[in-house]
Amino acid sequence: MAILIADSGATKCEWCLAETRKKSKTVFTQGISPYFLNTPQIEAIIRNELLPGLKKASVDAVFYYGTGCSNPANAKLVKKAIANVFPGIEIMVTHDLYGAARALAGREKGITCILGTGSNSAYYNGNKIVKNSPGLGYVLGDEGSGAYLGKKVLQYYLYNTFDEELRYKFEAKYKGINAVEILENIYKKPFPNRYLATFTLFLAENRGHFMVENIVEDGINDFFFNHLCKYGESWKMPIHFTGGVSWAFRDAVTDLCHSYEFELGQILKNPMEGLIKYHLEK
């Protein structure tokens, strides 16, 4: 039996066709966010970006974990798009946080966190998500995420807070960038959260500068304070992390766990390996 597992954030979606843990095929497509894409657009991504990579391989079931799919209406439109491409097979569509919980904690209790383009967290009892701190998206929330940190980078630049060294490095990396271009991308073009998140690379490339360290530590601390501290379970069981920001700044995540006296669990760049293990064992 060949199962197709998808882990989708707002920026990219990883698809893995697996029969065994050693026999699998991975294809990447653009991220699928049902807040920004409708069913025909999602179907087009699957047909144009995924199917060529699968090379007509047989698929017996699809397990899709995606951003925005905690909303039943969003999950329904994603499932319809998948069913249009893969008719007549088992299809499960649920949110990416549930996928992170299964990948990181398996069948054990724990707090699971995603720090990627967006951010989210939940208490998982080994079977289902019991508590979830509100995910308010990149405008009102997403503390500690790529979009949140990227927004801070642009604020430092546009408010002229960067010192001369960082301003020079920023303008050298993003040649010709200006306020008009930045505001156009954020307020008029699609996927502003993805655009904001691209600026976390500047932070990763300039670690050690006190302003960069302040942005990283303060941004991730905002996630800890506003979300993890709201779970009484945070002091009783491991806290796991996945996502590009978690991985790139895992030293800051580790230090904050120590500061808050939390037990740090796993930090994974992405949850796919854990999801393959979970579904094949099941």
C-alpha positions in Angstrom: 0.0 0.0 0.0 1.4 3.4 -1.0 0.4 6.3 1.1 0.8 10.0 0.2 1.6 12.3 3.1 1.5 16.0 2.8 2.9 18.6 5.2 1.9 22.1 4.0 2.8 25.5 5.4 2.1 28.8 3.8 5.4 28.9 1.8 6.0 25.3 0.7 4.3 21.9 0.8 6.3 18.6 1.2 4.6 15.5 -0.3 6.0 12.1 0.4 4.8 8.9 -1.3 5.8 6.0 1.1 5.5 2.3 1.1 8.2 1.7 3.7 10.4 4.0 5.6 13.3 3.2 3.2 11.1 3.3 0.1 9.7 6.7 -0.4 9.6 9.6 -2.9 9.5 13.3 -1.9 8.1 16.1 -4.1 7.9 19.8 -3.1 5.3 22.2 -4.3 4.4 25.7 -3.3 2.6 26.1 0.0 -1.2 25.6 0.0 -3.1 28.1 2.2 -6.8 27.8 1.8 -7.1 31.4 3.2 -5.5 32.6 0.0 -6.3 29.8 -2.6 -9.6 28.3 -3.7 -10.3 24.7 -4.8 -9.5 25.1 -8.5 -6.2 26.9 -7.6 -5.2 24.1 -5.2 -6.1 21.4 -7.7 -3.9 23.2 -10.3 -1.0 23.1 -7.9 -1.4 19.4 -7.3 -1.8 18.6 -11.0 1.0 20.9 -12.3 3.6 20.6 -9.5 3.0 17.3 -7.7 1.8 14.8 -10.3 4.8 15.2 -12.7 7.1 14.4 -9.7 5.1 11.2 -8.9 5.5 9.9 -12.4 2.1 8.1 -12.5 2.8 6.2 -9.3 -0.2 4.5 -7.7 -1.6 6.2 -4.6 -3.9 4.3 -2.2 -4.5 6.9 0.5 -3.7 10.6 1.1 -3.0 12.1 4.6 -2.8 15.8 4.3 -1.7 18.1 7.2 -2.0 21.8 6.2 -2.0 25.3 7.5 -5.5 26.8 7.8 -7.2 23.4 7.9 -8.4 23.6 11.5 -11.2 25.6 9.9 -13.7 23.0 8.6 -14.6 25.0 5.5 -11.0 25.3 4.6 -10.4 21.6 5.1 -13.4 20.8 2.9 -12.1 22.8 0.0 -8.7 21.3 0.2 -10.2 17.8 0.4 -12.3 18.5 -2.6 -9.2 19.6 -4.6 -7.3 16.4 -3.6 -10.4 14.2 -4.4 -10.6 15.8 -7.9 -7.1 14.6 -8.6 -7.2 11.3 -6.7 -10.8 10.1 -6.9 -12.1 7.1 -5.0 -9.4 6.7 -2.4 -9.1 7.4 1.3 -8.4 11.1 2.0 -7.8 12.7 5.4 -7.4 16.4 5.6 -6.5 18.1 8.9 -4.4 20.9 10.2 -0.6 21.1 10.3 -0.5 21.4 14.1 -2.0 17.9 14.4 0.6 16.6 12.0 3.4 18.2 14.1 1.9 16.6 17.2 1.9 13.1 15.6 5.4 13.6 14.2 7.0 15.0 17.3 5.2 13.3 20.2 3.9 10.1 18.4 1.5 8.6 21.0 3.0 10.4 24.0 1.7 13.5 25.7 3.4 16.8 25.0 3.3 20.4 23.9 3.9 20.8 20.2 4.9 24.0 18.5 5.3 25.2 14.9 7.6 28.1 14.2 7.6 28.5 10.4 6.2 31.2 8.2 3.4 31.3 10.8 3.3 29.9 14.4 1.0 27.8 16.4 1.0 25.5 19.5 -1.1 22.9 21.2 -1.3 20.4 24.1 -1.5 16.9 22.7 -2.6 14.0 24.9 -1.0 11.3 22.7 -4.2 10.9 20.6 -5.7 14.3 19.9 -5.2 18.0 20.5 -6.8 19.0 23.7 -5.8 22.6 24.0 -4.8 25.1 21.3 -3.6 28.7 21.9 -5.4 30.9 19.4 -3.7 31.3 16.1 -4.5 34.8 14.9 -2.4 34.9 11.7 0.4 37.2 10.7 -1.6 40.5 11.2 -2.6 40.0 14.8 -0.4 37.2 16.0 2.1 34.6 14.7 4.6 35.5 17.4 8.0 33.9 16.9 7.2 33.1 13.2 9.2 34.0 10.1 6.5 36.6 9.2 6.8 38.1 12.7 10.6 38.2 12.7 10.7 39.5 9.1 8.3 42.3 10.1 10.7 43.3 12.8 13.6 43.4 10.3 11.6 45.7 8.0 10.6 47.9 10.9 14.2 48.3 12.0 15.2 49.2 8.5 12.3 51.6 7.7 12.5 53.3 11.1 16.2 53.7 10.6 16.9 51.8 13.8 19.7 49.6 12.2 23.2 50.9 13.0 25.4 51.7 10.0 26.9 48.2 9.8 23.5 46.4 9.6 22.0 49.0 7.3 24.9 48.6 4.9 24.6 44.8 4.9 20.8 45.0 4.5 21.0 47.3 1.4 23.9 45.2 0.0 21.8 42.0 0.2 18.5 43.6 -1.0 19.8 45.9 -3.7 17.5 48.7 -4.7 15.0 47.9 -1.9 12.9 50.9 -0.8 9.8 51.7 1.3 7.6 51.9 -1.8 8.6 48.3 -2.9 8.2 47.0 0.6 4.7 48.5 1.2 3.6 47.3 -2.3 4.6 43.7 -1.4 2.9 43.8 1.9 -0.4 45.7 1.2 -1.1 45.0 -2.5 0.6 41.8 -3.6 -0.5 38.2 -2.7 1.1 36.2 0.1 2.5 39.1 2.2 3.2 36.6 5.0 5.6 34.7 2.7 7.3 38.0 1.7 7.8 39.0 5.3 9.2 35.6 6.2 11.9 35.8 3.6 13.7 38.5 5.7 14.5 36.0 8.5 17.4 34.9 6.2 19.0 38.3 7.0 18.8 37.5 10.7 20.3 34.0 10.2 23.2 35.4 8.2 24.0 38.1 10.8 23.9 36.2 14.1 26.1 37.7 16.8 25.1 41.4 16.1 23.3 42.6 19.2 20.4 44.0 17.2 19.9 40.8 15.4 20.1 38.8 18.6 17.5 41.2 20.2 15.1 40.7 17.3 15.4 36.9 17.4 15.2 36.5 21.2 12.4 39.1 21.7 10.4 37.6 18.8 10.6 34.0 20.0 10.1 35.1 23.6 6.9 36.7 22.6 5.7 33.2 21.5 6.8 31.7 24.8 5.1 34.4 26.9 1.9 34.7 24.9 1.3 31.0 24.2 3.4 28.5 26.1 3.0 30.2 29.4 -0.8 29.8 29.0 -0.5 26.0 29.2 -0.2 24.6 32.8 1.2 21.5 31.1 4.2 23.4 29.9 6.0 22.8 33.2 4.9 19.1 33.4 5.9 17.6 30.0 8.2 18.0 27.0 7.8 20.9 24.6 8.6 20.0 21.0 9.3 22.3 18.1 9.3 22.1 14.3 9.5 24.6 11.4 12.2 26.5 9.7 12.4 29.2 12.4 12.6 26.6 15.2 15.5 24.9 13.4 17.4 28.0 12.3 17.3 29.6 15.8 17.3 26.4 17.8 19.9 27.8 20.2 17.5 30.7 21.1 14.7 28.2 21.5 16.9 26.0 23.8 18.0 29.0 25.9 14.4 30.2 26.4 13.3 26.8 27.4 16.0 26.8 30.1 15.0 30.3 31.2 11.3 29.3 31.6 12.3 26.0 33.2 10.6 24.0 30.4 11.6 20.5 29.4 12.8 20.7 25.8 11.7 17.8 23.7 12.6 17.4 20.0 13.4 20.2 17.6 12.9 19.1 14.0 13.3 21.1 10.8 10.2 19.5 9.4 7.8 16.8 10.6 7.8 14.5 7.6 10.1 11.8 8.9 8.0 11.5 12.1 4.7 11.4 10.0 6.0 8.6 7.8 7.0 6.6 10.9 3.6 7.3 12.6 1.5 6.2 9.6 3.5 3.2 8.6 3.5 1.9 12.2 -0.2 2.5 12.4 
